[in-house]
Amino acid sequence: METVHNFIGGAWTPSRATEFLDVHNPATGDVIAKTPLSTGADVDAAVAAAKKAFPGWRDTPVMTRARAMFRFRELLEENVEEIARTVTREHGKTLDESRGSVRRGIESVEVACGTPSLMTGYGLENIASGIDCQVIRQPLGVCAAIAPFNFPAMVPMWFLPFAVATGNTFVLKPSERVPLTQGLVASLLEQCGLPPGVVNLVQGGREAVEAICDHPDVRAVSFVGSTAVAREVYRRGTHAGKRVQALGGAKNFIVVMPDADLDRAIGVITESFFGCAGERCLAGSVLVPVGEVHAEARDRLAESARALRVGDGADEGTGMGPVISAAHRDRVLGYIERGVSEGARLVLDGRQNAGSGRRGGFFLGPTLFDGVRPEMTIARDEIFGPVASIAPVKTLEEAIAVMQAHPNANATSIFTSSGKAAREYARLATASMVGVNIGVAAPMAPFPFGGAKDSFFGDLKAHGRDAYEFYTDKKVVISRWF
């Protein structure tokens, strides 16, 4: 039984914690590790190491910092399969899903390798007679990220490589439910020539999060998780004078127009709803068929979902793995029961797959409701599981109104053959990430990732050019020489 350690100041260090959390393989229920619920003192030690390393790392030439990221990318490539299998082992998603998520993480590192170009400032001579003006970007200091359980490899890479390449030092707190992946990644970073303290890893739960938000030497905090916690992290971090980007929950609407190519769309929509067992912030939540396409879209989606093989994500041929824990499975089961009690029609009942024939695993099959009304709980709440709702409407205008009325606005998609309909929907979408004939509207690493309304708290999104705004301060130098 492995008890994971923290990585502080270039050394693997046992936590001061007195409490530990069991880490399960969700496919079997077996306990595979223990996560220390690190204390505020552990966070203090990590921040102190990062603060000590900052002056030297800040003054390290940007080309040298970028070369460390090139080396990091090489090591990630060489270890893709081991990282992916670790993700599947502690999270439960299928190997193909894990491999894809590791690839997306590597893409963020690749963008960060371009920091010597992307971090450049600008200037203008003779803004007045004999006076020049120049803008330079400088790192902030110690930055931190608080990552969720659903993408153990990818989400930390939205932040770490950009912060480090721009000259900051870094403290990462992974989810206590999935500590192993980032432990493996930290062991690869050890081989990249980074000075001790540039990157630090603190395992833990709420106490570690609060310590990061409150610590006076942490200059910027990135967070991904539920809306309730994102709002609190933003409030607490900004109150302490930090920059904060807090990515919250979602309720993602997928509109299907009568002219949609269903032969191509249904498989994509099925993956959007049920990929990663619905445990992702860009998962489709509510299918909104417009007009006469309702019955066909419903029946074909049900058929496609029913064909998914639910099982151990490590097994070839598995279409959907388990959810993260028994408690989370019970929470999702509660939503299914609530949907039935509120009058939605259960087209596909995933409760029949809840652990049947699988020793100790946290399984639940794809679930599909029809006739879902906006006031129903399953239409309002982020379920974060393999439960899809169908809310038919008569017109595109009605579909837009349904989407705009929801407080979450992370991602949304429309399936259509009409350029006019696609343009109108994209223009009026409240979500910040919009897909046209795309099931999961996830921006690639050169572009910003983040929602709007109750799905995002802050001004600058994750990765892309926003990362260089978030992790640097623009200093203006106005010069006159006599």
C-alpha positions in Angstrom: 0.0 0.0 0.0 1.6 3.2 -1.2 1.3 6.4 0.9 2.0 9.2 -1.5 4.5 11.9 -0.5 4.8 15.6 -1.2 7.5 17.0 -3.5 9.0 20.1 -1.9 12.2 21.9 -2.6 13.3 19.1 -5.0 12.8 16.3 -2.5 10.1 13.7 -1.8 8.9 14.6 1.7 6.4 12.8 4.0 3.5 15.0 4.9 2.8 16.2 8.4 -0.7 15.0 8.0 -2.4 12.8 10.6 -5.4 12.0 8.4 -5.3 10.0 5.2 -7.8 9.3 2.4 -8.0 5.9 0.7 -7.5 6.0 -3.1 -9.6 3.5 -4.9 -9.4 1.8 -8.3 -13.0 2.7 -9.3 -13.2 -0.4 -11.5 -12.6 -2.8 -8.6 -13.1 -0.8 -5.5 -9.6 -1.9 -4.3 -7.6 0.6 -2.2 -4.5 1.3 -4.2 -2.9 4.2 -2.2 -3.4 6.6 0.6 -3.4 10.4 0.2 -2.1 12.4 3.1 -4.5 15.3 3.9 -1.6 17.8 4.1 -1.6 20.6 6.7 -1.1 24.3 6.4 2.4 23.7 7.5 3.0 21.5 4.5 1.8 24.3 2.2 4.0 26.8 4.1 7.0 24.6 3.4 6.2 24.3 -0.3 5.6 28.0 -0.7 8.8 28.8 1.2 10.7 26.5 -1.2 9.1 28.2 -4.2 9.7 31.6 -2.9 13.4 30.8 -2.3 13.8 29.4 -5.8 12.0 32.4 -7.5 14.8 35.0 -7.8 17.2 32.6 -9.5 14.5 31.1 -11.8 13.2 34.6 -12.7 16.7 35.6 -13.8 17.2 32.4 -15.8 17.1 33.3 -19.5 13.8 32.5 -21.1 15.4 30.3 -23.7 16.8 28.1 -20.9 13.4 27.9 -19.2 11.9 27.0 -22.5 14.5 24.2 -23.0 13.3 22.7 -19.7 9.8 22.5 -21.2 11.2 20.9 -24.4 12.8 18.2 -22.2 9.6 17.8 -20.2 7.7 17.3 -23.4 10.1 14.6 -24.5 9.7 12.7 -21.2 6.0 13.0 -21.3 6.0 11.5 -24.9 8.3 8.7 -23.7 5.9 7.9 -20.8 2.5 8.4 -22.4 1.3 4.9 -21.9 2.4 4.7 -18.3 0.8 8.0 -17.5 -2.4 7.0 -19.3 -2.6 3.7 -17.4 -2.1 5.5 -14.1 -5.0 7.8 -15.0 -7.2 4.9 -15.8 -6.2 3.0 -12.6 -7.0 5.9 -10.3 -9.8 7.6 -12.2 -11.6 4.8 -14.1 -11.9 6.3 -17.6 -11.1 4.1 -20.6 -7.5 3.8 -21.8 -8.3 5.6 -25.0 -9.8 8.5 -23.0 -6.8 8.6 -20.8 -4.4 8.6 -23.7 -6.3 11.4 -25.3 -6.2 13.5 -22.1 -2.4 13.0 -21.8 -2.0 14.1 -25.4 -4.0 17.3 -24.6 -1.7 17.9 -21.7 1.4 17.5 -23.9 -0.1 20.1 -26.3 -0.1 22.7 -23.5 3.5 22.0 -22.8 4.2 22.4 -26.6 2.6 25.8 -26.5 4.6 26.8 -23.4 7.8 25.8 -25.3 7.1 28.9 -27.5 7.3 31.3 -24.4 10.4 33.2 -25.9 8.0 34.5 -28.6 4.7 34.5 -26.7 6.1 36.4 -23.7 7.5 39.3 -25.7 6.5 42.9 -24.9 6.3 45.9 -27.2 7.5 49.5 -27.5 7.4 52.8 -29.3 10.1 55.3 -29.7 9.6 59.1 -29.6 6.3 59.0 -27.8 7.4 62.6 -27.1 10.5 64.3 -28.2 13.5 62.1 -27.1 11.3 59.9 -25.0 10.8 56.1 -25.6 8.2 53.8 -24.1 8.6 50.0 -23.7 6.4 47.3 -22.2 8.1 44.2 -20.8 6.5 41.1 -19.2 7.8 39.9 -15.9 6.8 36.9 -13.8 4.7 37.3 -10.7 6.4 35.1 -8.1 4.9 32.0 -6.5 1.8 30.7 -8.3 -0.4 27.7 -7.4 -3.0 25.5 -9.0 -5.8 23.4 -7.4 -6.8 20.6 -9.7 -9.9 18.4 -10.0 -10.2 14.6 -10.0 -11.6 14.1 -13.5 -8.4 14.8 -15.6 -5.4 14.0 -13.4 -2.9 14.5 -16.2 -4.4 17.2 -18.4 -5.8 19.9 -16.2 -2.5 20.6 -14.2 -0.8 21.1 -17.6 -3.2 24.0 -18.3 -1.2 25.9 -15.7 2.1 24.4 -14.7 4.1 24.7 -18.0 3.0 28.3 -18.6 3.7 29.5 -15.1 7.1 27.9 -15.1 8.2 28.9 -18.6 7.3 32.5 -17.8 9.7 32.5 -14.8 7.3 31.8 -11.9 7.7 29.1 -9.4 4.8 26.7 -8.7 2.9 24.8 -6.1 0.4 22.2 -7.4 -2.3 20.5 -5.3 -3.9 17.6 -7.2 -7.2 16.2 -6.2 -6.8 13.9 -3.2 -8.8 11.3 -5.0 -6.2 11.0 -7.8 -2.7 11.7 -6.4 -0.7 9.1 -8.4 -0.7 10.7 -11.8 0.9 13.9 -10.8 3.3 12.1 -8.6 4.5 10.3 -11.7 4.6 13.6 -13.6 6.7 15.3 -10.8 9.2 12.4 -11.1 9.6 13.3 -14.8 10.0 17.0 -14.0 12.9 16.0 -11.7 14.8 15.0 -14.8 14.3 18.4 -16.6 17.0 20.4 -14.9 14.7 22.6 -12.9 16.3 24.0 -9.7 14.9 22.7 -6.4 11.7 24.5 -5.5 10.7 25.7 -9.0 7.9 23.0 -9.0 6.4 21.7 -5.8 3.6 19.1 -5.2 1.4 19.1 -2.1 -1.2 16.4 -1.7 -4.3 17.1 0.4 -7.8 18.3 0.7 -9.6 21.3 2.1 -7.0 22.5 4.5 -4.4 22.6 1.8 -6.8 24.6 -0.5 -7.5 27.1 2.2 -3.8 27.5 3.0 -3.0 28.2 -0.6 -5.8 30.8 -0.9 -4.8 32.6 2.2 -1.0 32.4 1.9 0.6 35.9 1.7 3.4 34.7 -0.6 1.2 33.1 -3.2 0.6 35.7 -6.0 -1.8 33.8 -8.3 -4.2 30.8 -7.9 -5.8 28.7 -10.6 -8.7 26.4 -9.7 -10.9 23.9 -11.5 -13.9 22.3 -9.8 -17.5 22.8 -8.8 -19.2 26.2 -9.0 -19.7 26.5 -5.3 -16.0 25.9 -4.5 -14.8 28.0 -7.5 -16.8 30.9 -6.2 -15.3 30.5 -2.7 -11.7 30.1 -4.0 -12.2 33.3 -6.1 -13.6 35.2 -3.1 -11.0 34.0 -0.7 -8.1 34.4 -3.0 -8.9 37.8 -4.3 -9.7 39.0 -0.7 -6.1 38.0 0.0 -4.9 40.1 -2.9 -4.2 37.4 -5.4 -4.9 36.9 -9.1 -7.4 34.1 -9.4 -8.9 32.2 -12.3 -11.5 29.8 -11.0 -13.2 27.4 -13.4 -16.6 26.1 -12.1 -19.4 23.8 -13.0 -21.4 23.4 -16.1 -24.7 22.4 -17.7 -23.9 22.1 -21.4 -26.7 22.3 -24.0 -26.5 20.5 -27.3 -29.0 21.7 -29.9 -29.9 19.4 -32.9 -31.6 21.1 -35.8 -33.9 19.2 -38.2 -31.3 19.6 -41.0 -28.5 18.0 -38.9 -26.6 15.0 -40.4 -27.7 12.5 -37.7 -25.5 9.7 -39.3 -22.5 11.7 -38.3 -23.8 13.5 -35.3 -25.2 10.7 -33.1 -21.9 9.0 -32.3 -20.3 12.4 -31.5 -23.2 13.4 -29.3 -23.2 10.0 -27.5 -19.5 10.4 -26.7 -20.1 14.0 -25.5 -22.8 12.8 -23.0 -21.2 9.5 -21.8 -17.5 9.8 -22.5 -15.5 9.7 -19.2 -18.7 8.6 -17.6 -20.0 12.1 -17.9 -17.4 13.4 -15.4 -16.1 16.4 -17.3 -17.0 20.0 -17.4 -17.5 19.9 -21.2 -19.8 16.9 -21.2 -23.1 17.3 -23.0 -25.9 17.6 -20.3 -29.1 18.5 -22.1 -30.0 17.5 -25.7 -32.3 20.1 -27.2 -33.9 18.8 -30.4 -35.7 21.3 -32.5 -39.1 20.4 -34.1 -39.6 17.2 -35.9 -36.1 15.8 -35.3 -37.0 15.1 -31.7 -38.2 11.4 -32.0 -35.5 10.3 -34.3 -32.7 12.0 -32.3 -34.0 10.5 -29.1 -34.3 6.9 -30.5 -30.9 7.0 -32.2 -29.2 8.4 -29.1 -30.8 5.7 -26.9 -29.7 3.0 -29.3 -26.1 4.3 -29.5 -25.9 4.7 -25.7 -27.3 1.2 -25.1 -24.6 -0.2 -27.3 -21.8 1.2 -25.0 -20.0 -1.6 -23.2 -19.7 -0.6 -19.5 -16.7 -2.0 -17.7 -13.1 -1.7 -16.5 -11.5 1.2 -18.4 -8.3 -0.9 -18.6 -10.0 -3.5 -20.8 -9.9 -3.2 -24.5 -13.4 -2.7 -26.0 -14.8 -0.9 -22.9 -16.9 2.1 -24.0 -17.5 3.6 -20.6 -15.8 3.1 -17.3 -17.0 3.6 -13.7 -17.6 6.8 -11.9 -14.9 8.0 -9.4 -16.4 6.6 -6.1 -19.2 4.8 -4.4 -20.4 8.0 -2.9 -20.5 9.7 -6.3 -22.3 6.8 -7.8 -24.9 7.1 -5.0 -25.2 10.8 -5.7 -25.9 10.2 -9.4 -28.4 7.5 -8.6 -30.2 10.0 -6.4 -30.5 12.3 -9.5 -32.0 9.5 -11.5 -34.5 8.8 -8.9 -35.3 12.5 -8.7 -35.8 12.7 -12.4 -38.3 9.8 -12.3 -40.2 11.4 -9.3 -40.4 14.8 -11.1 -42.1 13.2 -14.1 -39.3 12.9 -16.8 -39.7 9.8 -19.0 -36.8 7.3 -18.4 -35.8 6.1 -21.9 -32.6 4.3 -20.8 -32.1 3.2 -17.2 -28.4 3.0 -16.2 -29.3 1.7 -12.7 -29.4 -1.7 -14.2 -25.7 -1.6 -14.7 -24.9 -0.3 -11.2 -22.2 -2.8 -10.2 -23.9 -5.9 -11.5 -21.4 -8.7 -12.0 -18.4 -6.4 -11.2 -16.6 -6.9 -7.9 -16.6 -3.8 -5.9 -16.5 -1.4 -8.9 -18.4 1.9 -9.0 -20.4 1.3 -12.1 -23.4 2.9 -13.5 -24.8 2.6 -17.1 -25.8 5.4 -19.5 -29.1 7.0 -18.5 -31.4 9.0 -20.8 -34.5 11.0 -19.9 -37.0 12.5 -22.3 -39.5 15.3 -21.7 -37.3 17.1 -19.3 -38.6 20.6 -18.4 -36.3 23.5 -17.4 -37.6 23.6 -13.8 -36.7 19.9 -13.1 -33.7 19.2 -10.9 -32.0 17.1 -13.6 -32.3 20.1 -16.0 -30.8 22.6 -13.5 -28.1 20.8 -11.5 -24.7 19.6 -12.7 -25.0 15.9 -12.3 -21.4 15.0 -13.3 -22.3 11.5 -14.3 -23.6 9.5 -17.3 -27.1 11.0 -17.2 -28.5 12.8 -20.3 -31.7 14.9 -20.5 -33.7 15.6 -23.6 -35.7 18.9 -23.6 -37.5 19.2 -27.0 -38.4 22.7 -28.4 -40.2 23.9 -31.5 -37.8 26.6 -32.7 -34.2 27.6 -32.6 -35.2 30.8 -30.8 -36.8 28.7 -28.1 -33.6 26.6 -27.9 -31.5 29.7 -27.5 -33.8 30.9 -24.7 -33.5 27.7 -22.8 -29.7 27.9 -23.0 -29.6 31.5 -22.0 -31.8 31.1 -19.0 -29.4 28.7 -17.2 -26.9 30.2 -14.8 -24.1 28.0 -16.0 -22.4 28.8 -19.3 -19.4 26.7 -19.9 -19.8 25.1 -23.4 -22.6 24.5 -25.9 -22.9 23.0 -29.4 -25.3 23.1 -32.3 -25.6 20.4 -35.0 -26.9 21.8 -38.2 -26.3 22.1 -42.0 -27.3 25.7 -41.9 -24.7 28.3 -41.7 -27.3 30.9 -40.7 -28.5 28.8 -37.8 -24.9 28.1 -36.7 -23.9 31.7 -36.9 -27.0 32.9 -34.9 -26.5 30.3 -32.2 -22.8 31.1 -31.8 -23.5 34.8 -31.7 -26.2 34.5 -29.0 -24.6 31.7 -26.9 -24.0 32.7 -23.3 -21.3 30.0 -23.0 -17.7 31.0 -23.9 -16.9 27.8 -25.8 -19.2 27.0 -28.7 -19.1 24.0 -31.0 -20.6 23.8 -34.5 -21.1 20.1 -35.3 -18.7 19.4 -32.5 -19.7 17.3 -29.5 -17.1 18.5 -27.0 -16.2 22.2 -27.6 -12.8 22.0 -26.0 -10.4 24.7 -27.3 -6.9 23.5 -28.2 -4.0 24.7 -26.2 -3.2 27.9 -28.2 -6.7 29.2 -27.4 -8.3 30.2 -24.0 -10.3 27.6 -22.1 -13.0 28.8 -19.7 -16.7 29.5 -19.4 -18.9 32.5 -18.3 -21.6 33.3 -15.8 -21.5 30.8 -12.9 -19.0 28.6 -14.8 -16.1 31.0 -14.4 -14.8 33.5 -11.9 -12.0 35.8 -13.0 -10.9 37.8 -16.0 -8.3 35.6 -17.8 -9.0 32.0 -18.9 -6.7 28.9 -18.9 -3.9 28.3 -21.4 -3.5 30.1 -24.7 -2.6 33.7 -24.8 -4.5 34.3 -21.7 -1.9 32.3 -19.8 0.8 34.9 -20.6 -1.5 37.7 -19.4 -2.3 35.8 -16.2 1.2 34.7 -15.2 3.1 38.0 -16.0 2.9 41.6 -15.0 3.3 44.2 -17.7 5.9 46.8 -16.7 6.0 50.1 -18.6 9.4 51.7 -18.9 9.4 55.4 -20.1 13.0 56.5 -20.9 14.7 59.8 -21.8 18.5 60.1 -22.0 20.4 63.4 -21.9 
